[in-house]
Amino acid sequence: MNRKLTITVSEAVYEGLHRTIGRRRISQFIERLARPHVVPEEIEAAYREMAADRAREQEALEWSEGLIGDSPPVQPHASR
């Protein structure tokens, strides 16, 4: 899941990012720079390992799909 983040930078940095990185690539650039400093490698490795475990993923999917039957029926909203 991605989250929106608003940051403040100097005018020179702002212009340099647009000129050097390009308008639509700044978020990816900042993520690649920050990730090694804020997301430990072992967490990423653990997520990759869990995602590669097909049996576990199938079990998790079946479990989550089974929860749908436990939900009450959706009631239509009254017009306002």
C-alpha positions in Angstrom: 0.0 0.0 0.0 1.3 3.4 -0.9 0.7 6.5 1.2 0.9 10.1 0.2 3.5 12.3 1.9 3.9 16.0 1.7 7.4 17.4 2.4 9.0 20.8 2.2 12.3 21.3 0.4 14.2 24.4 -0.7 13.5 26.0 -4.0 16.9 24.9 -5.3 16.3 21.2 -4.3 12.8 21.4 -5.8 14.0 22.7 -9.2 17.0 20.3 -9.2 14.6 17.3 -8.6 12.4 18.3 -11.5 15.3 19.1 -13.8 17.4 16.0 -12.9 14.9 13.3 -11.9 11.8 14.4 -13.8 8.4 15.3 -12.5 6.8 11.8 -12.4 9.9 10.0 -11.0 10.6 12.0 -7.8 8.6 9.7 -5.5 10.4 6.6 -6.7 13.7 8.4 -6.4 13.1 9.5 -2.8 11.8 6.0 -1.9 15.0 4.3 -3.2 17.1 6.8 -1.3 15.2 6.5 2.0 14.3 2.8 2.0 17.7 1.4 3.2 17.7 3.8 6.1 14.2 3.1 7.4 13.3 -0.4 6.3 15.5 -3.1 7.7 16.7 -5.7 5.2 15.4 -8.6 7.3 11.8 -7.3 7.1 11.9 -7.2 3.3 13.5 -10.7 3.2 10.8 -12.0 5.5 8.0 -10.6 3.4 9.6 -12.0 0.2 9.9 -15.4 1.9 6.3 -15.4 3.1 5.0 -14.4 -0.3 7.0 -17.2 -2.0 5.3 -19.8 0.3 2.4 -20.8 -2.0 0.8 -23.1 0.6 0.7 -20.3 3.2 -0.6 -17.8 0.7 -3.4 -20.2 -0.4 -4.3 -20.8 3.3 -4.4 -17.1 4.0 -6.6 -16.5 0.9 -9.0 -19.3 1.9 -9.2 -17.9 5.5 -9.9 -14.3 4.3 -12.5 -15.5 1.8 -14.2 -17.5 4.5 -14.7 -14.3 6.6 -17.0 -13.0 3.9 -19.7 -15.4 5.0 -19.4 -14.1 8.6 -20.4 -10.6 7.5 -23.9 -9.3 7.9 -25.7 -8.6 4.6 -25.1 -5.1 3.2 -28.2 -2.8 3.7 -28.8 -0.2 1.0 -28.5 3.4 2.2 -31.6 5.5 2.5 -31.9 8.4 0.1 -31.2 11.8 1.7 
